[in-house]
Amino acid sequence: MGLEIEVKVKISHSYFLELLRRRGLRYRTVGKEIQRDLYLDDNECNLLLSDRVLRIREVNGHVIVAYKGPKRKLGGEKIREEIEGSLGSNNCNKALSRIGLKLKCPDSEEELITELKKRGFYVKNIVEKNRTNIMVEDLDLIISLDNVSELGEFVEIEGARSLDFVKSLNLTCSIVIPSYAHLIHALKHGTHTRFV
């Protein structure tokens, strides 16, 4: 089990990179991914209502299952329990047990989705994004430039000093607290017509 500590800001990638350059911060691209996240829940959306997540992520031909616990918010920083693991792994078993399922995680995504359906969990939201990961010199942070289908461009900063970094760039007013899944859910159900 680990802790996820992150801050997400709604900002164009070009402007964010310009801010880094203006402050003399050197960065380099360390990877690109196309991610497709399947968010599962029961028919009453109990995970959503309790601010928990069961996610199946497909990335570059690899599948990772994750459980995320309720968020604690400190300023704009989100801190939450996170358990993730590949299909068939012990961590995948642990992630499923956190939502009350005593299920051995199968080696196949299709089989996992079938087993979850039998237990009343269905794909409720799909979040698709192109992610570019960058590394900034002398910073121990994971920075992801996300272009999210239906939502646009965001930057996620993950690590123990993520909020301090966002504050140093004067971006606190651009912080977004809801997850991509929550934003897509709001769009899908008409509770939020447009996200700027």
PyMOL commands that place a pseudoatom at each C-alpha (Angstrom):
pseudoatom trace, name=CA, resn=MET, resi=1, chain=A, elem=C, hetatm=0, pos=[0.000, 0.000, 0.000]
pseudoatom trace, name=CA, resn=GLY, resi=2, chain=A, elem=C, hetatm=0, pos=[1.191, 3.471, -0.835]
pseudoatom trace, name=CA, resn=LEU, resi=3, chain=A, elem=C, hetatm=0, pos=[0.051, 7.051, -0.667]
pseudoatom trace, name=CA, resn=GLU, resi=4, chain=A, elem=C, hetatm=0, pos=[-0.697, 9.142, -3.713]
pseudoatom trace, name=CA, resn=ILE, resi=5, chain=A, elem=C, hetatm=0, pos=[0.052, 12.836, -3.215]
pseudoatom trace, name=CA, resn=GLU, resi=6, chain=A, elem=C, hetatm=0, pos=[-0.798, 15.013, -6.182]
pseudoatom trace, name=CA, resn=VAL, resi=7, chain=A, elem=C, hetatm=0, pos=[-2.020, 18.352, -7.449]
pseudoatom trace, name=CA, resn=LYS, resi=8, chain=A, elem=C, hetatm=0, pos=[-3.823, 18.765, -10.758]
pseudoatom trace, name=CA, resn=VAL, resi=9, chain=A, elem=C, hetatm=0, pos=[-4.040, 22.086, -12.598]
pseudoatom trace, name=CA, resn=LYS, resi=10, chain=A, elem=C, hetatm=0, pos=[-6.111, 23.107, -15.624]
pseudoatom trace, name=CA, resn=ILE, resi=11, chain=A, elem=C, hetatm=0, pos=[-3.566, 24.796, -17.876]
pseudoatom trace, name=CA, resn=SER, resi=12, chain=A, elem=C, hetatm=0, pos=[-2.362, 24.552, -21.459]
pseudoatom trace, name=CA, resn=HIS, resi=13, chain=A, elem=C, hetatm=0, pos=[0.797, 22.522, -21.816]
pseudoatom trace, name=CA, resn=SER, resi=14, chain=A, elem=C, hetatm=0, pos=[2.531, 25.246, -23.832]
pseudoatom trace, name=CA, resn=TYR, resi=15, chain=A, elem=C, hetatm=0, pos=[1.894, 27.843, -21.101]
pseudoatom trace, name=CA, resn=PHE, resi=16, chain=A, elem=C, hetatm=0, pos=[3.052, 25.471, -18.338]
pseudoatom trace, name=CA, resn=LEU, resi=17, chain=A, elem=C, hetatm=0, pos=[6.297, 24.716, -20.183]
pseudoatom trace, name=CA, resn=GLU, resi=18, chain=A, elem=C, hetatm=0, pos=[6.790, 28.444, -20.789]
pseudoatom trace, name=CA, resn=LEU, resi=19, chain=A, elem=C, hetatm=0, pos=[6.450, 29.030, -17.018]
pseudoatom trace, name=CA, resn=LEU, resi=20, chain=A, elem=C, hetatm=0, pos=[9.195, 26.453, -16.421]
pseudoatom trace, name=CA, resn=ARG, resi=21, chain=A, elem=C, hetatm=0, pos=[11.462, 28.126, -18.981]
pseudoatom trace, name=CA, resn=ARG, resi=22, chain=A, elem=C, hetatm=0, pos=[10.844, 31.611, -17.519]
pseudoatom trace, name=CA, resn=ARG, resi=23, chain=A, elem=C, hetatm=0, pos=[11.979, 30.360, -14.112]
pseudoatom trace, name=CA, resn=GLY, resi=24, chain=A, elem=C, hetatm=0, pos=[15.086, 28.768, -15.574]
pseudoatom trace, name=CA, resn=LEU, resi=25, chain=A, elem=C, hetatm=0, pos=[13.857, 25.242, -14.831]
pseudoatom trace, name=CA, resn=ARG, resi=26, chain=A, elem=C, hetatm=0, pos=[15.232, 22.670, -17.250]
pseudoatom trace, name=CA, resn=TYR, resi=27, chain=A, elem=C, hetatm=0, pos=[13.097, 19.675, -18.141]
pseudoatom trace, name=CA, resn=ARG, resi=28, chain=A, elem=C, hetatm=0, pos=[13.089, 16.726, -20.475]
pseudoatom trace, name=CA, resn=THR, resi=29, chain=A, elem=C, hetatm=0, pos=[10.461, 14.311, -21.748]
pseudoatom trace, name=CA, resn=VAL, resi=30, chain=A, elem=C, hetatm=0, pos=[10.840, 10.871, -20.144]
pseudoatom trace, name=CA, resn=GLY, resi=31, chain=A, elem=C, hetatm=0, pos=[7.901, 9.031, -21.694]
pseudoatom trace, name=CA, resn=LYS, resi=32, chain=A, elem=C, hetatm=0, pos=[4.641, 9.158, -23.585]
pseudoatom trace, name=CA, resn=GLU, resi=33, chain=A, elem=C, hetatm=0, pos=[1.595, 6.987, -23.032]
pseudoatom trace, name=CA, resn=ILE, resi=34, chain=A, elem=C, hetatm=0, pos=[-1.897, 6.549, -24.314]
pseudoatom trace, name=CA, resn=GLN, resi=35, chain=A, elem=C, hetatm=0, pos=[-4.045, 5.604, -21.312]
pseudoatom trace, name=CA, resn=ARG, resi=36, chain=A, elem=C, hetatm=0, pos=[-7.545, 4.203, -21.276]
pseudoatom trace, name=CA, resn=ASP, resi=37, chain=A, elem=C, hetatm=0, pos=[-9.005, 4.068, -17.779]
pseudoatom trace, name=CA, resn=LEU, resi=38, chain=A, elem=C, hetatm=0, pos=[-12.112, 2.039, -16.976]
pseudoatom trace, name=CA, resn=TYR, resi=39, chain=A, elem=C, hetatm=0, pos=[-13.789, 3.126, -13.740]
pseudoatom trace, name=CA, resn=LEU, resi=40, chain=A, elem=C, hetatm=0, pos=[-16.035, 0.506, -12.175]
pseudoatom trace, name=CA, resn=ASP, resi=41, chain=A, elem=C, hetatm=0, pos=[-18.771, 0.836, -9.601]
pseudoatom trace, name=CA, resn=ASP, resi=42, chain=A, elem=C, hetatm=0, pos=[-21.975, -0.845, -8.486]
pseudoatom trace, name=CA, resn=ASN, resi=43, chain=A, elem=C, hetatm=0, pos=[-25.412, 0.257, -9.685]
pseudoatom trace, name=CA, resn=GLU, resi=44, chain=A, elem=C, hetatm=0, pos=[-25.810, 2.639, -6.725]
pseudoatom trace, name=CA, resn=CYS, resi=45, chain=A, elem=C, hetatm=0, pos=[-22.401, 4.247, -7.383]
pseudoatom trace, name=CA, resn=ASN, resi=46, chain=A, elem=C, hetatm=0, pos=[-21.300, 3.497, -3.814]
pseudoatom trace, name=CA, resn=LEU, resi=47, chain=A, elem=C, hetatm=0, pos=[-17.605, 3.855, -4.652]
pseudoatom trace, name=CA, resn=LEU, resi=48, chain=A, elem=C, hetatm=0, pos=[-18.181, 7.263, -6.227]
pseudoatom trace, name=CA, resn=LEU, resi=49, chain=A, elem=C, hetatm=0, pos=[-20.302, 8.408, -3.285]
pseudoatom trace, name=CA, resn=SER, resi=50, chain=A, elem=C, hetatm=0, pos=[-17.645, 7.292, -0.789]
pseudoatom trace, name=CA, resn=ASP, resi=51, chain=A, elem=C, hetatm=0, pos=[-14.872, 8.927, -2.894]
pseudoatom trace, name=CA, resn=ARG, resi=52, chain=A, elem=C, hetatm=0, pos=[-13.210, 5.588, -3.642]
pseudoatom trace, name=CA, resn=VAL, resi=53, chain=A, elem=C, hetatm=0, pos=[-12.043, 4.277, -7.006]
pseudoatom trace, name=CA, resn=LEU, resi=54, chain=A, elem=C, hetatm=0, pos=[-11.674, 0.916, -8.704]
pseudoatom trace, name=CA, resn=ARG, resi=55, chain=A, elem=C, hetatm=0, pos=[-9.819, 1.498, -11.967]
pseudoatom trace, name=CA, resn=ILE, resi=56, chain=A, elem=C, hetatm=0, pos=[-8.542, -0.740, -14.733]
pseudoatom trace, name=CA, resn=ARG, resi=57, chain=A, elem=C, hetatm=0, pos=[-5.890, 1.102, -16.748]
pseudoatom trace, name=CA, resn=GLU, resi=58, chain=A, elem=C, hetatm=0, pos=[-4.757, -0.008, -20.182]
pseudoatom trace, name=CA, resn=VAL, resi=59, chain=A, elem=C, hetatm=0, pos=[-1.443, 1.601, -21.087]
pseudoatom trace, name=CA, resn=ASN, resi=60, chain=A, elem=C, hetatm=0, pos=[0.915, 0.618, -23.890]
pseudoatom trace, name=CA, resn=GLY, resi=61, chain=A, elem=C, hetatm=0, pos=[-0.471, -2.939, -23.969]
pseudoatom trace, name=CA, resn=HIS, resi=62, chain=A, elem=C, hetatm=0, pos=[-0.211, -3.412, -20.201]
pseudoatom trace, name=CA, resn=VAL, resi=63, chain=A, elem=C, hetatm=0, pos=[-3.147, -3.593, -17.765]
pseudoatom trace, name=CA, resn=ILE, resi=64, chain=A, elem=C, hetatm=0, pos=[-2.953, -2.278, -14.191]
pseudoatom trace, name=CA, resn=VAL, resi=65, chain=A, elem=C, hetatm=0, pos=[-5.721, -2.545, -11.598]
pseudoatom trace, name=CA, resn=ALA, resi=66, chain=A, elem=C, hetatm=0, pos=[-5.909, 0.159, -8.922]
pseudoatom trace, name=CA, resn=TYR, resi=67, chain=A, elem=C, hetatm=0, pos=[-7.865, 0.917, -5.787]
pseudoatom trace, name=CA, resn=LYS, resi=68, chain=A, elem=C, hetatm=0, pos=[-7.795, 4.482, -4.486]
pseudoatom trace, name=CA, resn=GLY, resi=69, chain=A, elem=C, hetatm=0, pos=[-9.213, 5.400, -1.098]
pseudoatom trace, name=CA, resn=PRO, resi=70, chain=A, elem=C, hetatm=0, pos=[-11.044, 8.586, -0.122]
pseudoatom trace, name=CA, resn=LYS, resi=71, chain=A, elem=C, hetatm=0, pos=[-9.106, 11.799, -0.692]
pseudoatom trace, name=CA, resn=ARG, resi=72, chain=A, elem=C, hetatm=0, pos=[-7.849, 13.965, 2.117]
pseudoatom trace, name=CA, resn=LYS, resi=73, chain=A, elem=C, hetatm=0, pos=[-7.354, 17.488, 0.885]
pseudoatom trace, name=CA, resn=LEU, resi=74, chain=A, elem=C, hetatm=0, pos=[-4.621, 19.739, 2.226]
pseudoatom trace, name=CA, resn=GLY, resi=75, chain=A, elem=C, hetatm=0, pos=[-4.911, 23.012, 0.363]
pseudoatom trace, name=CA, resn=GLY, resi=76, chain=A, elem=C, hetatm=0, pos=[-5.086, 21.886, -3.251]
pseudoatom trace, name=CA, resn=GLU, resi=77, chain=A, elem=C, hetatm=0, pos=[-3.110, 18.727, -2.603]
pseudoatom trace, name=CA, resn=LYS, resi=78, chain=A, elem=C, hetatm=0, pos=[-4.928, 15.392, -2.696]
pseudoatom trace, name=CA, resn=ILE, resi=79, chain=A, elem=C, hetatm=0, pos=[-3.616, 12.581, -0.507]
pseudoatom trace, name=CA, resn=ARG, resi=80, chain=A, elem=C, hetatm=0, pos=[-5.116, 9.114, -0.715]
pseudoatom trace, name=CA, resn=GLU, resi=81, chain=A, elem=C, hetatm=0, pos=[-4.366, 5.443, -0.228]
pseudoatom trace, name=CA, resn=GLU, resi=82, chain=A, elem=C, hetatm=0, pos=[-3.379, 3.768, -3.478]
pseudoatom trace, name=CA, resn=ILE, resi=83, chain=A, elem=C, hetatm=0, pos=[-2.907, 0.081, -4.273]
pseudoatom trace, name=CA, resn=GLU, resi=84, chain=A, elem=C, hetatm=0, pos=[-2.115, -0.921, -7.819]
pseudoatom trace, name=CA, resn=GLY, resi=85, chain=A, elem=C, hetatm=0, pos=[-0.818, -3.991, -9.536]
pseudoatom trace, name=CA, resn=SER, resi=86, chain=A, elem=C, hetatm=0, pos=[-0.743, -5.900, -12.792]
pseudoatom trace, name=CA, resn=LEU, resi=87, chain=A, elem=C, hetatm=0, pos=[-3.371, -8.490, -13.625]
pseudoatom trace, name=CA, resn=GLY, resi=88, chain=A, elem=C, hetatm=0, pos=[-2.830, -11.686, -11.648]
pseudoatom trace, name=CA, resn=SER, resi=89, chain=A, elem=C, hetatm=0, pos=[-0.608, -9.979, -9.064]
pseudoatom trace, name=CA, resn=ASN, resi=90, chain=A, elem=C, hetatm=0, pos=[-0.924, -9.949, -5.288]
pseudoatom trace, name=CA, resn=ASN, resi=91, chain=A, elem=C, hetatm=0, pos=[-1.407, -6.167, -5.371]
pseudoatom trace, name=CA, resn=CYS, resi=92, chain=A, elem=C, hetatm=0, pos=[-4.320, -6.641, -7.758]
pseudoatom trace, name=CA, resn=ASN, resi=93, chain=A, elem=C, hetatm=0, pos=[-5.828, -9.062, -5.204]
pseudoatom trace, name=CA, resn=LYS, resi=94, chain=A, elem=C, hetatm=0, pos=[-5.306, -6.439, -2.473]
pseudoatom trace, name=CA, resn=ALA, resi=95, chain=A, elem=C, hetatm=0, pos=[-6.948, -3.718, -4.595]
pseudoatom trace, name=CA, resn=LEU, resi=96, chain=A, elem=C, hetatm=0, pos=[-10.033, -5.910, -5.096]
pseudoatom trace, name=CA, resn=SER, resi=97, chain=A, elem=C, hetatm=0, pos=[-10.168, -6.791, -1.393]
pseudoatom trace, name=CA, resn=ARG, resi=98, chain=A, elem=C, hetatm=0, pos=[-10.302, -3.050, -0.515]
pseudoatom trace, name=CA, resn=ILE, resi=99, chain=A, elem=C, hetatm=0, pos=[-13.754, -2.893, -2.137]
pseudoatom trace, name=CA, resn=GLY, resi=100, chain=A, elem=C, hetatm=0, pos=[-14.838, -6.025, -0.280]
pseudoatom trace, name=CA, resn=LEU, resi=101, chain=A, elem=C, hetatm=0, pos=[-14.190, -8.638, -2.970]
pseudoatom trace, name=CA, resn=LYS, resi=102, chain=A, elem=C, hetatm=0, pos=[-12.477, -11.892, -2.118]
pseudoatom trace, name=CA, resn=LEU, resi=103, chain=A, elem=C, hetatm=0, pos=[-11.508, -12.564, -5.702]
pseudoatom trace, name=CA, resn=LYS, resi=104, chain=A, elem=C, hetatm=0, pos=[-8.246, -13.883, -7.073]
pseudoatom trace, name=CA, resn=CYS, resi=105, chain=A, elem=C, hetatm=0, pos=[-7.270, -11.405, -9.748]
pseudoatom trace, name=CA, resn=PRO, resi=106, chain=A, elem=C, hetatm=0, pos=[-7.296, -13.161, -13.129]
pseudoatom trace, name=CA, resn=ASP, resi=107, chain=A, elem=C, hetatm=0, pos=[-4.549, -12.808, -15.737]
pseudoatom trace, name=CA, resn=SER, resi=108, chain=A, elem=C, hetatm=0, pos=[-6.980, -11.510, -18.365]
pseudoatom trace, name=CA, resn=GLU, resi=109, chain=A, elem=C, hetatm=0, pos=[-8.750, -8.132, -18.418]
pseudoatom trace, name=CA, resn=GLU, resi=110, chain=A, elem=C, hetatm=0, pos=[-11.814, -9.653, -20.081]
pseudoatom trace, name=CA, resn=GLU, resi=111, chain=A, elem=C, hetatm=0, pos=[-12.051, -12.330, -17.387]
pseudoatom trace, name=CA, resn=LEU, resi=112, chain=A, elem=C, hetatm=0, pos=[-11.649, -9.707, -14.636]
pseudoatom trace, name=CA, resn=ILE, resi=113, chain=A, elem=C, hetatm=0, pos=[-14.460, -7.561, -16.062]
pseudoatom trace, name=CA, resn=THR, resi=114, chain=A, elem=C, hetatm=0, pos=[-16.674, -10.665, -16.337]
pseudoatom trace, name=CA, resn=GLU, resi=115, chain=A, elem=C, hetatm=0, pos=[-15.966, -11.628, -12.705]
pseudoatom trace, name=CA, resn=LEU, resi=116, chain=A, elem=C, hetatm=0, pos=[-16.638, -8.081, -11.522]
pseudoatom trace, name=CA, resn=LYS, resi=117, chain=A, elem=C, hetatm=0, pos=[-19.969, -7.998, -13.400]
pseudoatom trace, name=CA, resn=LYS, resi=118, chain=A, elem=C, hetatm=0, pos=[-20.990, -11.233, -11.639]
pseudoatom trace, name=CA, resn=ARG, resi=119, chain=A, elem=C, hetatm=0, pos=[-20.361, -9.402, -8.354]
pseudoatom trace, name=CA, resn=GLY, resi=120, chain=A, elem=C, hetatm=0, pos=[-22.330, -6.303, -9.344]
pseudoatom trace, name=CA, resn=PHE, resi=121, chain=A, elem=C, hetatm=0, pos=[-19.532, -4.002, -10.563]
pseudoatom trace, name=CA, resn=TYR, resi=122, chain=A, elem=C, hetatm=0, pos=[-19.802, -2.458, -14.013]
pseudoatom trace, name=CA, resn=VAL, resi=123, chain=A, elem=C, hetatm=0, pos=[-17.797, -0.019, -16.149]
pseudoatom trace, name=CA, resn=LYS, resi=124, chain=A, elem=C, hetatm=0, pos=[-19.369, 3.357, -15.335]
pseudoatom trace, name=CA, resn=ASN, resi=125, chain=A, elem=C, hetatm=0, pos=[-16.870, 5.779, -16.861]
pseudoatom trace, name=CA, resn=ILE, resi=126, chain=A, elem=C, hetatm=0, pos=[-14.091, 5.641, -19.422]
pseudoatom trace, name=CA, resn=VAL, resi=127, chain=A, elem=C, hetatm=0, pos=[-11.341, 8.261, -19.350]
pseudoatom trace, name=CA, resn=GLU, resi=128, chain=A, elem=C, hetatm=0, pos=[-8.988, 8.380, -22.312]
pseudoatom trace, name=CA, resn=LYS, resi=129, chain=A, elem=C, hetatm=0, pos=[-5.897, 10.532, -22.315]
pseudoatom trace, name=CA, resn=ASN, resi=130, chain=A, elem=C, hetatm=0, pos=[-2.573, 11.131, -23.976]
pseudoatom trace, name=CA, resn=ARG, resi=131, chain=A, elem=C, hetatm=0, pos=[0.059, 11.579, -21.290]
pseudoatom trace, name=CA, resn=THR, resi=132, chain=A, elem=C, hetatm=0, pos=[3.537, 12.995, -21.646]
pseudoatom trace, name=CA, resn=ASN, resi=133, chain=A, elem=C, hetatm=0, pos=[5.741, 12.586, -18.579]
pseudoatom trace, name=CA, resn=ILE, resi=134, chain=A, elem=C, hetatm=0, pos=[8.476, 15.119, -17.973]
pseudoatom trace, name=CA, resn=MET, resi=135, chain=A, elem=C, hetatm=0, pos=[11.268, 15.368, -15.445]
pseudoatom trace, name=CA, resn=VAL, resi=136, chain=A, elem=C, hetatm=0, pos=[12.345, 18.748, -14.135]
pseudoatom trace, name=CA, resn=GLU, resi=137, chain=A, elem=C, hetatm=0, pos=[15.987, 19.033, -13.116]
pseudoatom trace, name=CA, resn=ASP, resi=138, chain=A, elem=C, hetatm=0, pos=[16.543, 19.023, -9.334]
pseudoatom trace, name=CA, resn=LEU, resi=139, chain=A, elem=C, hetatm=0, pos=[12.877, 18.255, -8.521]
pseudoatom trace, name=CA, resn=ASP, resi=140, chain=A, elem=C, hetatm=0, pos=[11.730, 14.952, -7.050]
pseudoatom trace, name=CA, resn=LEU, resi=141, chain=A, elem=C, hetatm=0, pos=[8.294, 15.139, -8.680]
pseudoatom trace, name=CA, resn=ILE, resi=142, chain=A, elem=C, hetatm=0, pos=[6.444, 13.223, -11.359]
pseudoatom trace, name=CA, resn=ILE, resi=143, chain=A, elem=C, hetatm=0, pos=[4.940, 15.712, -13.805]
pseudoatom trace, name=CA, resn=SER, resi=144, chain=A, elem=C, hetatm=0, pos=[2.407, 14.559, -16.381]
pseudoatom trace, name=CA, resn=LEU, resi=145, chain=A, elem=C, hetatm=0, pos=[1.021, 16.644, -19.213]
pseudoatom trace, name=CA, resn=ASP, resi=146, chain=A, elem=C, hetatm=0, pos=[-2.417, 15.136, -19.852]
pseudoatom trace, name=CA, resn=ASN, resi=147, chain=A, elem=C, hetatm=0, pos=[-4.664, 15.756, -22.823]
pseudoatom trace, name=CA, resn=VAL, resi=148, chain=A, elem=C, hetatm=0, pos=[-7.950, 14.226, -21.666]
pseudoatom trace, name=CA, resn=SER, resi=149, chain=A, elem=C, hetatm=0, pos=[-10.690, 13.354, -24.132]
pseudoatom trace, name=CA, resn=GLU, resi=150, chain=A, elem=C, hetatm=0, pos=[-13.722, 15.625, -23.557]
pseudoatom trace, name=CA, resn=LEU, resi=151, chain=A, elem=C, hetatm=0, pos=[-11.886, 17.728, -20.939]
pseudoatom trace, name=CA, resn=GLY, resi=152, chain=A, elem=C, hetatm=0, pos=[-8.755, 19.172, -22.557]
pseudoatom trace, name=CA, resn=GLU, resi=153, chain=A, elem=C, hetatm=0, pos=[-5.271, 19.854, -21.209]
pseudoatom trace, name=CA, resn=PHE, resi=154, chain=A, elem=C, hetatm=0, pos=[-4.194, 19.440, -17.583]
pseudoatom trace, name=CA, resn=VAL, resi=155, chain=A, elem=C, hetatm=0, pos=[-0.926, 19.049, -15.707]
pseudoatom trace, name=CA, resn=GLU, resi=156, chain=A, elem=C, hetatm=0, pos=[-0.623, 16.602, -12.799]
pseudoatom trace, name=CA, resn=ILE, resi=157, chain=A, elem=C, hetatm=0, pos=[2.208, 17.029, -10.324]
pseudoatom trace, name=CA, resn=GLU, resi=158, chain=A, elem=C, hetatm=0, pos=[2.795, 14.074, -8.030]
pseudoatom trace, name=CA, resn=GLY, resi=159, chain=A, elem=C, hetatm=0, pos=[5.098, 13.937, -5.047]
pseudoatom trace, name=CA, resn=ALA, resi=160, chain=A, elem=C, hetatm=0, pos=[5.550, 15.155, -1.498]
pseudoatom trace, name=CA, resn=ARG, resi=161, chain=A, elem=C, hetatm=0, pos=[6.195, 18.804, -2.446]
pseudoatom trace, name=CA, resn=SER, resi=162, chain=A, elem=C, hetatm=0, pos=[3.709, 19.076, -5.311]
pseudoatom trace, name=CA, resn=LEU, resi=163, chain=A, elem=C, hetatm=0, pos=[1.655, 21.877, -3.735]
pseudoatom trace, name=CA, resn=ASP, resi=164, chain=A, elem=C, hetatm=0, pos=[4.760, 23.924, -2.949]
pseudoatom trace, name=CA, resn=PHE, resi=165, chain=A, elem=C, hetatm=0, pos=[5.819, 23.606, -6.593]
pseudoatom trace, name=CA, resn=VAL, resi=166, chain=A, elem=C, hetatm=0, pos=[2.387, 24.716, -7.870]
pseudoatom trace, name=CA, resn=LYS, resi=167, chain=A, elem=C, hetatm=0, pos=[2.476, 27.693, -5.485]
pseudoatom trace, name=CA, resn=SER, resi=168, chain=A, elem=C, hetatm=0, pos=[5.958, 28.633, -6.711]
pseudoatom trace, name=CA, resn=LEU, resi=169, chain=A, elem=C, hetatm=0, pos=[4.522, 28.887, -10.253]
pseudoatom trace, name=CA, resn=ASN, resi=170, chain=A, elem=C, hetatm=0, pos=[1.566, 31.016, -9.015]
pseudoatom trace, name=CA, resn=LEU, resi=171, chain=A, elem=C, hetatm=0, pos=[-0.918, 28.389, -10.247]
pseudoatom trace, name=CA, resn=THR, resi=172, chain=A, elem=C, hetatm=0, pos=[-3.017, 27.853, -7.126]
pseudoatom trace, name=CA, resn=CYS, resi=173, chain=A, elem=C, hetatm=0, pos=[-6.089, 29.402, -8.790]
pseudoatom trace, name=CA, resn=SER, resi=174, chain=A, elem=C, hetatm=0, pos=[-5.813, 26.772, -11.552]
pseudoatom trace, name=CA, resn=ILE, resi=175, chain=A, elem=C, hetatm=0, pos=[-5.968, 23.795, -9.155]
pseudoatom trace, name=CA, resn=VAL, resi=176, chain=A, elem=C, hetatm=0, pos=[-8.688, 21.247, -9.938]
pseudoatom trace, name=CA, resn=ILE, resi=177, chain=A, elem=C, hetatm=0, pos=[-9.820, 19.014, -7.062]
pseudoatom trace, name=CA, resn=PRO, resi=178, chain=A, elem=C, hetatm=0, pos=[-12.178, 16.511, -8.793]
pseudoatom trace, name=CA, resn=SER, resi=179, chain=A, elem=C, hetatm=0, pos=[-10.642, 13.538, -10.591]
pseudoatom trace, name=CA, resn=TYR, resi=180, chain=A, elem=C, hetatm=0, pos=[-10.942, 13.125, -14.349]
pseudoatom trace, name=CA, resn=ALA, resi=181, chain=A, elem=C, hetatm=0, pos=[-13.508, 10.387, -13.676]
pseudoatom trace, name=CA, resn=HIS, resi=182, chain=A, elem=C, hetatm=0, pos=[-15.600, 12.752, -11.540]
pseudoatom trace, name=CA, resn=LEU, resi=183, chain=A, elem=C, hetatm=0, pos=[-15.423, 15.463, -14.214]
pseudoatom trace, name=CA, resn=ILE, resi=184, chain=A, elem=C, hetatm=0, pos=[-16.451, 13.006, -16.960]
pseudoatom trace, name=CA, resn=HIS, resi=185, chain=A, elem=C, hetatm=0, pos=[-19.249, 11.711, -14.708]
pseudoatom trace, name=CA, resn=ALA, resi=186, chain=A, elem=C, hetatm=0, pos=[-20.514, 15.278, -14.220]
pseudoatom trace, name=CA, resn=LEU, resi=187, chain=A, elem=C, hetatm=0, pos=[-20.454, 15.936, -17.973]
pseudoatom trace, name=CA, resn=LYS, resi=188, chain=A, elem=C, hetatm=0, pos=[-22.153, 12.628, -18.735]
pseudoatom trace, name=CA, resn=HIS, resi=189, chain=A, elem=C, hetatm=0, pos=[-24.956, 13.255, -16.252]
pseudoatom trace, name=CA, resn=GLY, resi=190, chain=A, elem=C, hetatm=0, pos=[-25.501, 16.920, -17.093]
pseudoatom trace, name=CA, resn=THR, resi=191, chain=A, elem=C, hetatm=0, pos=[-24.447, 18.228, -13.693]
pseudoatom trace, name=CA, resn=HIS, resi=192, chain=A, elem=C, hetatm=0, pos=[-21.687, 20.251, -15.325]
pseudoatom trace, name=CA, resn=THR, resi=193, chain=A, elem=C, hetatm=0, pos=[-22.195, 21.368, -18.901]
pseudoatom trace, name=CA, resn=ARG, resi=194, chain=A, elem=C, hetatm=0, pos=[-18.677, 22.579, -19.709]
pseudoatom trace, name=CA, resn=PHE, resi=195, chain=A, elem=C, hetatm=0, pos=[-15.299, 22.524, -18.021]
pseudoatom trace, name=CA, resn=VAL, resi=196, chain=A, elem=C, hetatm=0, pos=[-13.071, 25.438, -18.968]
for i in range(1, 196): cmd.bond("trace and resi %d" % i, "trace and resi %d" % (i + 1))
show_as sticks, trace
zoom trace
